Amino acid sequence: MDENKYDRQLRIWGEEGQKEIQNTNILLVGIGGTGSEILKNLLLLGFRKIYLVDLDKIEVSNLNRQFFYQEEDIGKYKAEVAAKKAYLLNPDANITYFNKKIQDIPLNIFEICDYYISALDNIPARLYLNQKSIEFNKPLLDCGTEGFIGHVQIVIPKQTPCLMCHNLWVPPEMNFKCSYAINPRTPLDCALEARDRFIINYNRSPDPDNPEDLNILLGYAQNHAKKFGIIGITSQTIKDSLKGTVASLVTINSIIGSVLVNELIKLIISKLPIYKKLELKTISFFQFNGKTEMGWTIPLQINKNCPVCGIDKIMMNINRDIPLIQFIQYINQKLNGVLRLPFLIYNDKIIYREKYKLIRNKLNKIQKDELERLLELELKPIDEIFEENRLIFIKDEESGLKFNLQIKYKN
């Protein structure tokens, strides 16, 4: 009888490889469909130090593919339940969990962990983790699935492209504006129109985790639906449209989770002699199509103009007479809409801060005066605010994306 439960994998990478696995600290963000598969694999492989992050609570729809959760767990936090049940697969595991957004965990966790794993379903959180990967020089393994399709991307700072280098992470538009605004047919169409109306009225993107925002959106969507005789509008419809909730299969989650963890193992043992002996190769981007059972890798190149891992500053030619608020919208358009809470500094002064408008009802007197100053600046032409060729610092307070911008006027 084999005395070591890891006997079969020890035959591949030996005691030295297993020791590397046991001593590696992992940050896993997202314990949903694919995240559950990843956590299972980590535990069974012998990883002992794992940090789990997930803000969501368990819902009925999770139960058919997220096996750490049962009916009695509905309403509880995913990260907490998964952490408490992890010992069933690996009694030696030491799990720390956070029922929070990744943006809210202590920064020292990024220093402690050796590898970051993203099994997230929203772009701002993925970009935040991508930013931290570059800042702390730690590899990031990112994945996603939708229906029969899945992908894995490996980010090794200074060696491979980061998530911002290419547009592979940007989801396609679900519908054209003319469809969901003029001729809507489904509750989702109404939810998209509500999102657009919210942005116009509040000059910011709605927050899917903010109950007040959801109530406003629900009212907009219901009014739009009423005009076209559409029924079935719910708060969950609104939330799903904002978060990009998509169709999901446990089989595809399992495949993608396995590919990701397999790549993690290769990275961990890459400095050991066994790596070359096994003729292993790491990938940068992998896609899988469950309809045809075909998988393929894409050799990506670092984008030298990437604002995260490439250039020190972004150069931009722009008209001098456009107002500041239009200038910020233009920048966001160029970045595929990743700025959710932009924060802008010029000459050591705050020029724009979206977050203030988000919490305007909770500001004290001094902060409200500051908000009024910023709102006045929004309508000023940018040539009254910025000199040519001077650096402007821009940061998104939700995704963590930050970069320097240098502008040159067209006229």
C-alpha positions, 0 to 999 in steps of 0.5 A: 500500500502506498504510504504517501497520498501524493505518491502518483504526482511525486513520480512526476516532479519528486519530493523537491517539486512537492516541497515547492508546491507546499511552500507556495502562497496563493491568492485566489480571487473568485470562488465561483464556477471556475474558482471552485475547480481551481481551489479543489485542484490546489487542495488535492495537489497539496498547496497549503497556504491559500488566501481566498477573496470573494464578495458574493454570497451563495445563490441557488444557481451556484449549486449545480457547478460550485461543489463546495456549496450546498442548499444549507449554505445559500445566503452565506459568503462563498469565500467563508464557506469554501475556506471552512470546507477546504479541510475536507480535501486537505486537512493540512491547508491553512486558508485565510478568507476575505468576504470583500472586494479584491480592492478592499483587502490589505496590501500586505497580502499582495506581498505575502502571496507568490502567485495571483489567480483571477477567476473573476466575472468583472473587468474592474476587479481583474484589472485591479489584480493585473495592476497589482501583479505588475506593481508587486512583480508577481505572476498572475494567472487569469481565466474566464468561461462563457458557455462552451468557450473558455480561456487562460492567460498567464501574466509574468511581469516584464516577460509576457503581456499583461491584461491591458496589453491586448483587448482579449479581456474586453467582452463583445457588446451584447446588443447594438444601441439601436436594438435595445433603445428603439426596438427592445425585445427582452428584459436585458435590452431594457436593462441596457437602456437603463444603464445608458440613461443612468450614465447620462443622468449621473455622469458615471457608471452604475454600481451593481452592488449599490442598492440605490443604484439598482433601484434607480436602474429598475425604475428606468428599465420598467419604464422602458419595458412598459412602452414596448409591452415587455415583462420580466424586469427584475433587480437580478436582470439589472445586476446580471447585465451590469456584472456581465453574468453569462451562461456557464457549464461545469464541464468547461469550468473544470477544463479551464480550471485544470489548465490554469492550475497545470500552468501554475505547477509548471511555473512553480517547478520551472527552476527545477531540473525536472522542468527541462527533463519533462520538456515542459513549456509555459503558455501566455494565452490559451483558448478552448472551444467545447463545441469542437473540443479544440484548444489552441494557444496564442503567442502574445507579444508585449504591447510597448504602448500599454499604460500598465506594463509598457510605457511611462506615459501616454501621448495624446493629441486633442482639441484645446477647447473641449471641456474637461468632462468631455476630455475624461470621457474621450480618454475612457473611450480610448481605454475601452471604458475601463475607468469607473472612478477616475481620479486626476492630478495636475500640478499637485492638485486634484482636478477631477474625482468621480468618487466625490460625486458618488458619495456627495450626500455623505460629504462634510462641509469642507469636502462639499466645497471641494466638490463644488470646485471640481464640478466647476472645473468640469465645464472649463476648456482643457487649455485653461487647465493644462499646459501642453506637454505637462504630465497629468496623473490619472488613476482609476480608484476602482480598477487601480489602473494608473498612468501619466498622460501628456497632451498636445493641442491640435489647434 
